[in-house]
């Protein structure tokens, strides 16, 4: 997963809840919905991708919802290896 660096440095998905992954930290000001969706689409169809505005990233998590929980699990596995 090229966008996710490590638990200490970059984007870090917390866990997959059914068909979704939360991004709990590491979003840069330049990260947007289109770029995040593009990265995670390599694992399968992304139905929804939401990124909070830069001034709210300490208060709200970004998330990606996939077409299935199997795709979410695959993406999470790739990002935690």
N, C-alpha and C positions, 0 to 999 in steps of 0.2 A: 504494500500500500504506500505509494510514493509520498503522500502528503503527511502521513502519520510518522512521526519521528520516534519518540520514546515516551515513557511515562514522565521523564524528567525534562523533556525538551519540546516536543511538538504537540500536534493534535493527539488526543488520547480518548478513544471511545470507551465509555464506562462499561456498557454491557448491551447486549441485544435484548430488547423486550419484544417478543413475538417477531414483528417484521421491521423493527426500528433500531437505530443506533443513536445514542446521545454523544455529542462531542462536548466534553466538559471543560476543556481548556486548550490553550495554544492557538486559537484563531488570531490571525494577524488582521490588521486594519484592511488589508487588501483582499482578504478572503471574502468571497461572495457566493451566493446561491449557485450561480452558473459554474464557477470553478469547483466547488465542492461536489456538485452533482456530476460533473465531468469525471472527476477522480473516482467516485464510487460507482459509476455506471459500468466500469470494467468488470464488476462482479455480477451484474444483472440489472434488470429494469428498476430504476428509481422512480417511485410514484410521487414523492414529495420531498423537498429539501428546503429547510428553513435555516437562515442564519440571522441572528439578532443584529441590530445596528451596532456599529463600533462602540458607541457610548453605553450600551446595555450588555456588553459581553461578560462583565463581571457578575451580572445578575441573572442572565438567561442562557440556556444551553442551545447550541445549534443541534439539529437532528436531521436524520435521513430516514425516510420510510421506503422500504423496498416492496416489490410486488409479492414477495413471500418471505416467510421466516427463514427458509433455507438459504436464500440469497443474503439475508442479514447476517446469518451465522457464518457464512463463507467470508463476507467482508470483515466481520469482527475478527475471525481467525487470522486472516491475512494481516490485519493491523496490529495484532498482538504478538506476532512471531518475531 
